[in-house]
Each structure stands twice: as structure tokens, then as C-alpha cells.
């Protein structure tokens, strides 16, 4: 290979690297959620293989967190989709919780190309500078890549594939369930269901869960909060009605006294009673639909 060709290869490689703002995961919690509360749950890694991995994607690699039992194989695979704060410590802990239950849990950093939100204190700035620039199509293919990684690892059983996501990730769960018919089940935690003035349909996010509700085939359990200021109950009821017209047998549960983020134990919005009940219902949902 001559020097001119080598120079072109090097230049192309450098451009590709620059496209990925994040090449590794952040440590700790995002600045926007600090200080974390005293009730924050920390799950240990005893009996687990847990830590950062790299997932090959079409244009390079994205960082992800993976946790699974230290012994055995053919673990049911669960994709864990981040909140708007990225794959920070809470999402990593969720992966460890699922691993303790026998899953291979993978949380890919889905903002890797657009920016590192962990160092941004203002939520509005996180949305405008990073989240609004993340194409849904990119998210779908990155999640596909995570499934492929799990299968090729020789440890994950992708015939028992589930997905769960929180806040921003809750919306993604609905969309990925429409995208990947091989999913056994999904659980969407307080994800936005329809466009709003601040989050309209656009070229990067052309659809919302309400748009795919009737055509959905994968069963998704929606877990929502009655006191959610950002997701009115009217939109939840509209989604329920649309789901009933389809064949997915998806369901939505509303916790009347809970707020948005009621599962986030590191935040003041945490509602232990609702969180515990919802987690149990999610586990039963996965069992019922063959994802465990």
C-alpha cells in the first residue's frame, strides 16, 4: 500500500473517530441529577461479570455497559435504554439488578455521536444540545447492534429478548418494539407517547408511540404516573384506546400517586411502593411472554 493510500486511510479513520463524541462511559451520576438522594440503591457485582464494553456499529464503536451472571450461559437478553441523562450510574445499576436475576443486560450509550450530557447541569440544555439531535433511526440500529453483540458473545440467548427503558428510553421502548418483531416483550417506564409543542414530529423523530400503537405486534407494558406533569393522563388514555384497536395485547398501568421518574431511586421523585410494584409487574410480564 503506497503512502497516498495510507494517508487517505488515516484521514478517514480520524474523521470516523471525531464523529463519536463519547468513546467511553461516564463515571458516577450526571451533573444534572446531583446531589443524589440518600435512598439511592447500589447493587454490587458479586457473582457478576459487569463493566464497560464496546459495541461495533456501522460507523465505528459505541460504549455500553453490560452485566450478566459470572457463571453459565444462554442468559435471556434485556436491553436497558437510558433516561435523558445517558448511561450514568443509575442505568449501570439497573443492568446489575437484571444480571442478579439471570439476564445479560446491555445499556448502549445512544448519544455517543451527539454529545456527553453528563457534564451539562440544565435539563433544557441537555435536550436542545444533544437529545433533540439524536435520530430515531440511529437509535434503532444501535439497539440492533447491541442484540447482535449479545448473540455473538455466546452468552446471550436472543430468542428470549426483552427491552426496558425509562423517561426518554420509555418512548424508545415503544418504537423499538415496532421496529424489531423478534422481541418477546417490552416495558416502557413513563415514556412520552405523542408529539408536543416542545417535541414535535420532525425528520429525526418522525414518529411517536401513538403512531405505531395500532400496528404494534410485540406486547409492551406501559408503566406511567398519575402525577406526571409532562405526560397528561389524557395522552395515556388515548394510547390505551389505540392499543386496543391493535393486536399486540399491550397494557398500560398508571400509579395514581406517583410522579414522573418514580423508579429513579436517586431522585426525590422516587416512590418505593410504586417502583416495587411496577418492577414486579414487569418481571411477570416478561415471564408471561417468554422473555425469561
N, C-alpha and C positions, 0 to 999 in steps of 0.2 A: 504494500500500500504506500503510495507516494506521499510527500509532505502536504501537498494541496488537499488531498482527500482526508488525511489525518486532521488537518486544520478545520475542515468542514465538519467532521465528526465531533471534534472537541467543541466547536461553536454550537452545534446542535444540542450536545449534551448539556452545556452551560445554560442555554435558553430553557431547556426542559427543567433543569434544576430550579431556575429562577421562578418558574411557573408555580412551584409549590412553596407557599409562604411558610407552611409548617412541615418540617421533616421529622419532628419528634413530638410526643405528647407533653403537655404542661404538667408540672408537679403541683400538688395541692389543689386548692379551690380557686375559682376565678375571682378576680378583684371585685366584680360587681355584686357578689353574694357575701362578701366578708363584712363584719365578722360572722363566722358560723355560730350556730347556737350550741348550747351545752348538751342538747339532746342528740347531737349528731352521732349516727351509728357508724362504727368502724368494724369491718369484717376482716378477720385475719386470713393469712394464706396457708395456715396449717392444713396439710393434706391436699394442697392445690399446686398446680403449675399456673402462675399468674404473672403477667407483665406485658410490656410493650412488644408489639410485632410490627412487621412491615407487610402490607398487602399490595401485591402487584396489580396495577390498573393499566389501562390502555396507554396512558401518557407518563408512566413512572411508578411511584410507590406512594401510598398514604400510610401514616402511622395509625395504629389501632391498639386497643387493649384487649387481651384475651385471657380468660381464666377457665380452667377445667380441672377435674379431679386428677391427682398425680398418678393414680393407677387405673388401669382399664383402658377401654377404647370404645368406639361406636357410641359416643355420647350424643344425645339429642342436641341439636344446634339451636341457639337462640341469638338473634341479632338484637343488640341493645342500642337504641337510637337516642342520641344526646338531646338535652334541652338546648336552649339558645346559647348556653354558656360553654358549649363544646364538651369534649371528653375530659372533664376535670375530675377531681377526686370522687365526687358522688357517683358519677357514671361508672368509674372503675370499681367502686364498692358494690354497685348493683351487679356487675359482672361476677364478682366474687360470691355474692349471695346466690346467684343462679348456679355457679360452679359447685357450691356446697350442696346443692340439690341434685347434682349429677349432670348438669348441662356443660357443653362447651359454649361459653358466652363470648361474643365478639362485639366490641363497640368501635367502629371505624371513625376516624376524625373526618367528618364530612365537610368541614370548612378548610381543609388543608390547602387548597389552591387560593382561596379568597382572603384569608386572614386569621390571625390569632386573636380571638376575642377575650382570652384570659386576662389580658392586661388593660382592658377597657372597663372603666368603672360605671359608665352610664349605659343603661339598657337601650335607650333610644339610639345611642351611637352604635351599639353592637348591631342593632337591626339595620340602620341606614348604611353603615360602612361595610358590613360583612354579610349578614344573613340575607338581606334583600338581593344580594348579588350571586347567591348560590342557586344554580339551575336545578330544577327538579329532575331533569333527565340525567344530570351528573350524579345526583344522589342515588337514583335508581341503579345506575350501572356500578357505582361504588359498592352498593349493598350486594349486587350480584357478584362482584369480585370477592367480597367477604365470604359469601356462600361457597364460591369456588375454592377459596383458600381452605375453608373448613373441610371440604370434601377431599382435597388433595393432601391434607395433613395426615390422613389415615386415622385420625382420632374422632372426627365428627361424623355423625350419621345425619346427612342432609335429607334423608327420607322422613325424618322427624324434625322438620324445620319450623321454627316459630319466630315471631318478631314482636318486640315491645318497645314503646317509645314514650317520652314524656314532654309535654309542652310542645315545642317546635317538633320534637320527634313523634308526638302523638299524631299530628297531621300526616307526617311521613308514613306512619304505620298504615293508615287507610290507603294512601296512594301506592305503597309497595304491595299491599295485598291485592290491589287491582293489577299491578304490573307483573307479579310473579304468581301464577296459578298453582305452582308446586308447593307453596306454603301450606302448612297444615292449619295454622291459626295465628291470629294476631291479637294484641291487647294495646289499645290506644288510650293513654292517660291524658286527659284534658287537652287534646289537640284541637286547634281551630278547625271548624267544619265548613265554613263558607267565606267568600271574599268579604272584605270590609273596605271602608274608605282608606284606611291606612295600609291595607294588604289586599289590593285589587288583583284580578286576573291580569297577567301580563305575559310577555314572551318567555320569561324564565320560569314563572309559576303559572302555567296556563289553566290548571285545573285545581279544584279543591275537593275535599271528600264528598260534599253534597253532589258533585258532578258525576261521581262514579258509584254512588250508593246503589242504584238500581241494577247496574250491570255487574256488581261485585259477586264473586263466587266463593272467595275464601272467607270463612267465618271470623269476624273481628268482634272483640268485646270492647266496647267503649266505656271508660271509667271517668265520670265527669262530676263537677262540683256545683252544688246548688247556689253557692255564694260567689261564683266566678264572675268577676266584673268584666272580663274580656270576652267571655263566651256566654251570651244570654241563653236562658232556658228555651226561648222561642226557637233558636237555631238547633238546639238539641232535639226538640220535638219535631222540627222539620226533617232532620236527619233520620230520626226514628221512622217517620212516615215513609220516607223514600226507601229506606232499607226493607220495610215490609213489602214493598212492591217488587223487590228482587228475590233472589233465591239463595243468598249466602247464609241465611239464618243468623245474621249478626244481631247483637243485642247491645243496648246501652243501659248502664246503671248510673243513677245520679245519687250522690250523697248530699242530702239537703243542707246539712250544716257545715259542709266543708268548703274551703276556698281553693282557688287555683293553686296548684303546687302542693296539694295536701299529702303527697307521698314524699316530698323533699324534706327529709328529717333534719337537714342542716339549716333550714329556713324557718322563720316564725309561722309560716302558713301550714306547717306540718300538723296533721290531725291523726294521732296514733290510732284511734279507733277506726276511722275510715280507711286509713292506709293498710292496717292489718286485715280488715275485712276484704278490701279490694284485692290485695295480694293473694289471699286465699281463693277468691273467686277466679282470679286469673289462672292460678295453678290448676284449679278444677277444669276450667275452660280448655287449657292445653291438654289435660288428660283426656277429656271427653272427645277431643278432635284429633288425637293420635300424635301430639307433639311432645309427648314424654315417654 
